Amino acid sequence: MPLPIVTIVGRPNVGKSTLFNRIIRRRVAVVDPIPGVTRDRHYAETEWGGIRFTLVDTGGYLPESEGGELTKAVSEQTLIAAQEADLVLFIADVQTGTSEIDIDLAHIILKQNVPVVFIANKVDDPQRVALAWDLQSIGMGDPIAISALTGFQIGDLLDEICSRLNDLKPILPDAPSAEELSLAIIGAPNSGKSSLVNRLAGTERMVVSDIPGTTRDAVDTIIQYHGKRIRLIDTAGLKRKRFGQQGLEFYCTLRALRALERCDVAIVMIDGIEGLTQGDIKLVNQAAGNGVGVILVVNKWDAVEKDPKNADRWLLEWKRKAPSLNWVPVLFISALTGHRSIKVIEEALVVKTERERRIKTSELNDKIGYLLARTPPPATKGKYFKIRYGTQVKSAPPRFAFFTRHAGLIREPYKRFVEKIIREKYGFRGVPVSVVFREKKD
């Protein structure tokens, strides 16, 4: 289930960034008494009462008449934030009272038909709670009085947020069933993501254009392949810079990353004409970090100069630039002509099976136990290691735990060595594998 988006809006200097930092329990957004410090949006995942959500901080809204191009851009982002959010936190300031800007913004937000929690901030003295009721003239109903600075009644506010999110659950996208294969198709703008969806679905369901950014949201398409249900999630193009994005770019990025939370396998699309970029490698790492399977798909191969050695050269470049990702399968296709496009589905089904694979403890120790005994971790701080046994503690994605004394001293290179042995014995093609060491006393 993707996390719902909760967005904080309000005019400048009402305490939006202070509330953002308070809710996520760490200082991320810059806080300053000078209005307009927050120009772009910040976002972070947080949790309260067992409910997780993505919190978004925005720049302050001002009418166009109040400033120049920068003010216009920041205000535009605020309005887009309200349109794309699942829940809006509208903040007003009890110390300055109601302003025309508050009323204008309230009218705009109410037209978006999105659930709103009305907040009266800067109640730094509990005896001033009554001032919050003066803000009812804004037209947002009864406010919740808080102080983002001191933490006054923040718990009550979070309870209200989570209550609203519980009410929203029925309208959030359904999580895919265990029987179906869910594929998130991600990549840079204009890499051919929508073209691949259309090719696999056999219909022009997604708008395809040479103009980058045609797709603005994550959209699901359900198809059947040899009796298997396949969910294709087309996403907006992810640009290299995830910070300082303007307009819709920020939410396109956020929604695309949310697609990784509800898929089994991520298809990372690459423009074969432009070649491999660091941004592509970051996307693969992002998908692997989410624990989903990964397939690298090099598209537009029909437009690449015809040379039988091109694919080999491309694979060598991939291994050179991303040696730690050699477990990721690579496919060369043309979504335009359909060449090898169906291989994406076939490979994804294999990766899903590998991701859900579970190795018996006895088999694991029989097959790799002697290798670990023969090559134990290097001695550290005068401590010697003997791996007692290992077991798979989780699947989808697979996670292995090995037990030894002084487990906390084992370093990352040895963990990567153990992961390499596991892959040599069991494959786990296209699947991120994690290895941990746990304390086991004699």
C-alpha positions as CSV (number, residue, x, y, z in Angstrom):
1,M,0.0,0.0,0.0
2,P,1.5,3.4,-1.0
3,L,1.8,5.9,1.7
4,P,-0.7,8.7,1.7
5,I,0.5,12.3,1.2
6,V,-0.1,14.9,3.8
7,T,0.8,18.4,2.7
8,I,1.2,21.5,4.9
9,V,0.0,24.8,3.3
10,G,-0.4,28.4,4.6
11,R,0.8,31.9,4.0
12,P,4.5,32.7,4.8
13,N,5.8,32.6,8.3
14,V,2.9,30.9,10.0
15,G,5.2,28.0,11.2
16,K,4.9,25.4,8.4
17,S,8.5,24.3,8.5
18,T,8.6,24.3,12.3
19,L,5.5,22.0,12.3
20,F,7.2,19.8,9.6
21,N,10.3,19.3,11.7
22,R,8.2,18.7,14.8
23,I,6.1,15.9,13.2
24,I,9.0,14.1,11.6
25,R,11.0,14.5,14.8
26,R,14.2,15.9,13.2
27,R,15.3,19.2,11.7
28,V,15.1,19.0,7.9
29,A,13.3,22.1,6.8
30,V,15.1,25.5,7.3
31,V,13.3,27.6,9.9
32,D,13.8,31.4,9.9
33,P,11.6,34.3,11.0
34,I,12.1,35.9,7.6
35,P,9.0,35.0,5.4
36,G,9.7,32.9,2.3
37,V,12.7,30.9,3.5
38,T,11.1,27.6,2.2
39,R,10.9,28.0,-1.6
40,D,10.8,24.3,-2.7
41,R,9.0,21.4,-1.1
42,H,10.6,19.1,1.4
43,Y,9.1,15.6,2.1
44,A,9.8,12.9,4.6
45,E,8.1,9.7,5.7
46,T,6.9,9.6,9.3
47,E,4.7,7.5,11.6
48,W,2.2,8.0,14.4
49,G,0.2,5.3,16.2
50,G,1.3,2.7,13.7
51,I,0.1,4.7,10.6
52,R,2.8,5.8,8.2
53,F,2.5,8.8,5.8
54,T,4.5,11.1,3.7
55,L,4.6,14.7,5.0
56,V,5.3,17.5,2.6
57,D,6.4,21.1,3.5
58,T,5.6,23.9,1.0
59,G,6.7,27.5,0.5
60,G,4.2,30.1,1.7
61,Y,1.3,31.2,-0.5
62,L,1.1,34.8,-1.6
63,P,-1.2,36.4,-4.3
64,E,0.7,37.3,-7.5
65,S,0.1,41.0,-6.6
66,E,2.3,40.5,-3.5
67,G,5.6,39.7,-5.3
68,G,7.5,38.9,-8.5
69,E,8.3,35.7,-10.4
70,L,9.7,33.9,-7.3
71,T,6.5,34.5,-5.3
72,K,4.5,33.3,-8.3
73,A,6.5,30.1,-8.6
74,V,6.3,29.4,-4.8
75,S,2.5,30.0,-4.8
76,E,2.0,27.8,-7.8
77,Q,3.8,24.9,-6.0
78,T,1.5,25.4,-3.0
79,L,-1.6,25.1,-5.2
80,I,-0.2,22.0,-6.9
81,A,0.6,20.5,-3.5
82,A,-3.1,21.0,-2.4
83,Q,-4.3,19.3,-5.7
84,E,-2.1,16.3,-5.3
85,A,-2.3,15.7,-1.6
86,D,-4.5,13.1,0.1
87,L,-4.9,15.4,3.2
88,V,-4.0,19.1,3.6
89,L,-2.9,20.7,6.9
90,F,-4.0,24.4,6.6
91,I,-2.1,26.6,9.1
92,A,-2.9,30.0,10.4
93,D,-1.2,32.2,12.9
94,V,-3.0,33.2,16.2
95,Q,-0.5,35.9,16.9
96,T,-1.2,37.9,13.7
97,G,-4.8,36.8,13.3
98,T,-6.9,36.4,10.2
99,S,-5.6,38.1,7.0
100,E,-7.0,38.5,3.5
101,I,-4.3,36.1,2.3
102,D,-5.6,33.4,4.7
103,I,-9.1,33.8,3.3
104,D,-8.0,33.8,-0.3
105,L,-6.0,30.6,0.2
106,A,-8.8,29.0,2.1
107,H,-11.2,29.6,-0.8
108,I,-8.7,28.0,-3.2
109,I,-8.1,25.0,-1.0
110,L,-11.8,24.3,-0.4
111,K,-12.4,24.3,-4.2
112,Q,-9.9,21.3,-4.5
113,N,-12.3,19.0,-2.7
114,V,-9.5,17.5,-0.5
115,P,-9.9,16.7,3.2
116,V,-8.4,19.5,5.4
117,V,-7.3,19.8,9.0
118,F,-7.4,23.4,10.1
119,I,-4.6,24.4,12.5
120,A,-4.2,27.5,14.7
121,N,-0.4,27.7,15.3
122,K,1.8,29.7,17.7
123,V,-0.4,29.1,20.8
124,D,2.8,29.2,22.8
125,D,0.9,29.9,26.0
126,P,-1.9,27.5,26.8
127,Q,-3.9,30.4,28.3
128,R,-4.1,31.8,24.8
129,V,-6.1,28.9,23.3
130,A,-9.2,31.1,23.1
131,L,-7.4,33.2,20.4
132,A,-7.7,30.2,18.0
133,W,-11.4,30.6,17.8
134,D,-10.9,34.1,16.3
135,L,-9.5,32.3,13.2
136,Q,-12.9,30.8,12.4
137,S,-13.5,33.8,10.2
138,I,-11.1,32.3,7.7
139,G,-13.9,29.8,6.8
140,M,-12.2,26.5,7.5
141,G,-14.3,25.6,10.5
142,D,-13.0,24.9,14.0
143,P,-9.2,24.9,14.4
144,I,-6.9,22.7,16.4
145,A,-4.8,24.9,18.6
146,I,-1.1,24.0,18.8
147,S,2.4,25.3,19.1
148,A,4.8,23.8,16.7
149,L,7.6,25.5,18.5
150,T,6.9,24.1,22.0
151,G,5.0,20.9,21.0
152,F,1.7,22.0,22.7
153,Q,-1.1,19.6,21.6
154,I,1.0,18.1,18.8
155,G,-0.2,14.6,19.9
156,D,-3.8,15.7,19.5
157,L,-3.1,17.0,16.1
158,L,-1.4,13.7,15.0
159,D,-4.3,11.7,16.4
160,E,-6.6,13.8,14.2
161,I,-4.4,13.3,11.1
162,C,-4.3,9.6,11.6
163,S,-8.1,9.4,12.1
164,R,-8.6,11.2,8.8
165,L,-6.1,8.9,7.0
166,N,-8.0,5.9,8.4
167,D,-11.1,7.3,6.8
168,L,-9.2,7.7,3.5
169,K,-8.0,4.1,3.3
170,P,-10.9,2.8,1.1
171,I,-10.1,5.3,-1.7
172,L,-6.3,4.7,-1.7
173,P,-5.0,2.4,-4.5
174,D,-5.4,-1.2,-3.7
175,A,-2.3,-3.2,-2.9
176,P,-1.7,-5.9,-5.5
177,S,-2.7,-9.4,-4.6
178,A,-0.1,-12.1,-3.9
179,E,-1.2,-14.0,-7.0
180,E,-0.5,-11.2,-9.5
181,L,2.8,-9.8,-10.7
182,S,3.1,-6.0,-10.1
183,L,5.5,-4.1,-12.3
184,A,6.5,-0.5,-11.7
185,I,8.0,1.0,-14.9
186,I,10.3,3.9,-14.0
187,G,13.0,5.9,-15.8
188,A,14.0,9.2,-17.2
189,P,11.5,11.3,-19.1
190,N,10.9,10.1,-22.7
191,S,12.7,6.8,-22.2
192,G,9.7,4.9,-23.6
193,K,7.8,3.9,-20.4
194,S,4.3,4.6,-21.8
195,S,5.2,3.0,-25.1
196,L,6.2,-0.2,-23.4
197,V,2.9,-0.3,-21.4
198,N,0.9,0.3,-24.6
199,R,2.9,-2.5,-26.4
200,L,2.3,-5.0,-23.6
201,A,-1.3,-4.0,-23.2
202,G,-2.0,-4.1,-26.9
203,T,-3.8,-0.8,-26.8
204,E,-3.0,2.9,-26.9
205,R,-4.0,3.3,-23.2
206,M,-1.3,5.7,-22.2
207,V,-0.6,9.0,-24.0
208,V,2.7,8.7,-25.9
209,S,4.5,11.8,-27.0
210,D,8.0,13.0,-27.8
211,I,7.5,15.7,-25.3
212,P,9.1,14.7,-22.0
213,G,6.8,14.6,-19.0
214,T,3.5,13.6,-20.7
215,T,2.7,11.1,-17.9
216,R,2.2,13.0,-14.7
217,D,1.0,10.3,-12.3
218,A,1.4,6.6,-11.6
219,V,-1.3,4.7,-13.6
220,D,-2.2,1.0,-13.4
221,T,-3.0,-1.2,-16.4
222,I,-4.1,-4.8,-15.8
223,I,-3.3,-7.4,-18.4
224,Q,-3.3,-11.2,-18.6
225,Y,-0.4,-13.3,-19.8
226,H,-0.8,-17.1,-20.1
227,G,-3.4,-17.0,-17.4
228,K,-1.4,-14.8,-15.0
229,R,-2.6,-11.4,-13.9
230,I,0.0,-8.6,-14.5
231,R,-0.3,-5.1,-13.1
232,L,1.7,-2.5,-15.1
233,I,2.3,0.8,-13.2
234,D,3.4,3.5,-15.6
235,T,5.0,6.5,-13.9
236,A,6.2,10.0,-14.6
237,G,9.8,10.4,-15.7
238,L,12.3,10.9,-12.9
239,K,14.7,13.6,-13.6
240,R,18.3,13.5,-12.3
241,K,17.7,16.3,-9.8
242,R,15.2,15.4,-7.1
243,F,15.6,18.7,-5.3
244,G,14.8,22.2,-6.4
245,Q,12.1,20.9,-8.8
246,Q,9.4,23.2,-10.0
247,G,5.7,22.9,-10.6
248,L,4.5,19.3,-11.2
249,E,8.0,17.8,-11.3
250,F,8.2,17.3,-7.5
251,Y,4.9,15.4,-7.2
252,C,5.7,13.4,-10.4
253,T,8.8,12.2,-8.6
254,L,7.1,11.5,-5.3
255,R,4.3,9.6,-6.9
256,A,6.7,7.6,-9.0
257,L,8.7,6.6,-5.9
258,R,5.4,5.6,-4.2
259,A,4.9,3.1,-7.1
260,L,8.0,1.3,-5.8
261,E,6.2,0.7,-2.5
262,R,3.5,-1.5,-4.2
263,C,5.4,-3.4,-6.8
264,D,7.2,-6.8,-7.0
265,V,9.6,-5.8,-9.7
266,A,10.8,-2.5,-11.0
267,I,11.5,-2.1,-14.7
268,V,14.2,0.7,-15.0
269,M,13.9,2.0,-18.6
270,I,16.9,3.5,-20.3
271,D,17.1,5.4,-23.5
272,G,19.4,3.2,-25.7
273,I,20.3,6.2,-27.8
274,E,21.5,8.4,-25.0
275,G,23.2,5.6,-23.1
276,L,23.8,4.8,-19.5
277,T,23.8,7.7,-17.0
278,Q,24.5,8.1,-13.3
279,G,20.8,8.9,-12.9
280,D,19.9,5.5,-14.3
281,I,22.3,3.8,-11.8
282,K,20.7,5.8,-8.9
283,L,17.3,4.6,-10.0
284,V,18.4,1.0,-9.9
285,N,19.8,1.6,-6.4
286,Q,16.6,3.3,-5.3
287,A,14.5,0.3,-6.4
288,A,16.9,-2.2,-4.8
289,G,16.8,-0.1,-1.6
290,N,13.0,-0.6,-1.6
291,G,13.6,-4.4,-1.6
292,V,11.9,-5.0,-5.0
293,G,13.2,-7.0,-7.9
294,V,15.0,-5.0,-10.6
295,I,15.3,-5.4,-14.4
296,L,17.3,-3.0,-16.5
297,V,15.6,-2.5,-19.9
298,V,17.5,-0.7,-22.6
299,N,14.9,0.7,-25.0
300,K,15.0,2.1,-28.5
301,W,17.5,-0.6,-29.5
302,D,16.1,-0.4,-33.1
303,A,17.5,3.1,-33.4
304,V,21.0,2.1,-32.3
305,E,23.6,1.6,-35.0
306,K,23.5,-2.0,-36.2
307,D,26.5,-3.8,-34.8
308,P,26.4,-7.3,-33.3
309,K,28.9,-6.2,-30.6
310,N,27.0,-3.2,-29.4
311,A,25.1,-5.2,-26.7
312,D,28.4,-6.6,-25.4
313,R,30.0,-3.2,-25.3
314,W,26.9,-1.9,-23.4
315,L,27.1,-4.7,-20.9
316,L,30.8,-4.1,-20.3
317,E,30.1,-0.4,-19.6
318,W,27.3,-1.4,-17.2
319,K,29.7,-3.8,-15.3
320,R,32.4,-1.1,-15.2
321,K,30.1,1.7,-13.9
322,A,28.0,-0.5,-11.5
323,P,30.0,-3.5,-10.5
324,S,28.0,-4.1,-7.3
325,L,24.8,-4.4,-9.4
326,N,25.9,-7.3,-11.6
327,W,22.9,-9.3,-10.3
328,V,20.5,-7.1,-12.3
329,P,19.5,-8.7,-15.6
330,V,19.7,-6.4,-18.7
331,L,17.3,-6.6,-21.7
332,F,17.6,-4.8,-25.0
333,I,14.2,-4.1,-26.6
334,S,12.2,-1.7,-28.8
335,A,8.9,-0.8,-27.4
336,L,8.1,1.0,-30.7
337,T,8.5,-2.1,-32.9
338,G,7.8,-4.7,-30.2
339,H,11.2,-6.4,-30.6
340,R,11.7,-8.5,-27.4
341,S,9.2,-6.5,-25.5
342,I,7.4,-9.6,-24.2
343,K,10.7,-10.7,-22.6
344,V,10.1,-8.0,-20.0
345,I,7.1,-9.9,-18.7
346,E,8.9,-13.3,-18.9
347,E,12.0,-12.0,-17.1
348,A,9.8,-10.3,-14.5
349,L,8.0,-13.5,-13.7
350,V,11.3,-15.2,-13.1
351,V,12.5,-12.4,-10.8
352,K,9.3,-12.5,-8.8
353,T,9.8,-16.2,-8.2
354,E,13.4,-15.6,-7.2
355,R,12.3,-12.8,-4.8
356,E,9.8,-15.1,-3.0
357,R,12.3,-18.1,-2.9
358,R,13.1,-19.5,0.5
359,I,16.1,-21.8,1.3
360,K,15.8,-24.4,4.1
361,T,18.2,-23.9,7.0
362,S,19.7,-27.4,6.6
363,E,20.3,-26.9,2.9
364,L,21.8,-23.5,3.4
365,N,24.3,-24.7,6.0
366,D,25.1,-27.9,4.0
367,K,25.9,-25.9,0.8
368,I,27.8,-22.9,2.1
369,G,28.7,-23.7,5.7
370,Y,32.0,-25.3,4.7
371,L,32.9,-22.3,2.6
372,L,32.3,-19.9,5.5
373,A,34.3,-22.2,7.8
374,R,37.2,-22.2,5.3
375,T,37.0,-18.4,4.8
376,P,36.0,-16.9,8.2
377,P,35.8,-13.1,8.7
378,P,39.2,-11.4,9.2
379,A,40.2,-11.0,12.9
380,T,39.3,-7.6,14.2
381,K,40.6,-6.1,17.4
382,G,42.1,-9.4,18.4
383,K,38.8,-11.2,18.0
384,Y,38.5,-14.3,15.9
385,F,35.2,-15.4,14.3
386,K,33.6,-18.8,13.8
387,I,30.3,-18.8,11.9
388,R,28.0,-21.2,13.8
389,Y,25.2,-21.4,11.3
390,G,23.0,-19.4,9.1
391,T,19.3,-19.2,8.2
392,Q,17.0,-17.3,5.9
393,V,14.9,-15.1,8.1
394,K,12.8,-13.4,5.4
395,S,11.8,-13.6,1.8
396,A,10.5,-11.0,-0.7
397,P,13.2,-9.7,-0.5
398,P,15.5,-12.5,0.9
399,R,17.3,-11.8,4.1
400,F,19.9,-14.1,5.7
401,A,21.2,-14.1,9.2
402,F,24.4,-15.8,10.3
403,F,25.3,-16.4,14.0
404,T,28.7,-15.9,15.5
405,R,30.4,-14.3,18.5
406,H,31.4,-10.6,18.3
407,A,28.9,-10.2,15.4
408,G,29.0,-6.4,15.7
409,L,32.7,-6.3,14.6
410,I,32.1,-8.0,11.2
411,R,32.5,-5.4,8.5
412,E,30.7,-4.7,5.2
413,P,33.3,-6.3,2.8
414,Y,32.7,-9.7,4.5
415,K,28.9,-9.3,4.2
416,R,29.3,-8.7,0.5
417,F,31.5,-11.8,0.3
418,V,28.8,-13.9,1.9
419,E,26.2,-12.4,-0.4
420,K,28.4,-13.3,-3.4
421,I,28.6,-16.9,-2.2
422,I,24.8,-17.1,-1.7
423,R,24.2,-15.8,-5.2
424,E,26.7,-18.3,-6.7
425,K,24.9,-21.1,-5.1
426,Y,21.3,-20.0,-5.4
427,G,21.1,-17.3,-8.1
428,F,18.5,-14.8,-6.8
429,R,18.6,-13.2,-10.3
430,G,17.3,-9.6,-10.3
431,V,16.8,-9.6,-6.5
432,P,18.5,-7.6,-3.8
433,V,19.8,-9.9,-1.0
434,S,20.7,-8.7,2.5
435,V,23.1,-10.4,4.9
436,V,23.2,-9.7,8.7
437,F,25.3,-11.2,11.5
438,R,23.8,-11.8,14.9
439,E,25.4,-12.6,18.3
440,K,25.6,-16.3,19.2
441,K,27.5,-17.1,22.4
442,D,29.1,-20.5,23.1
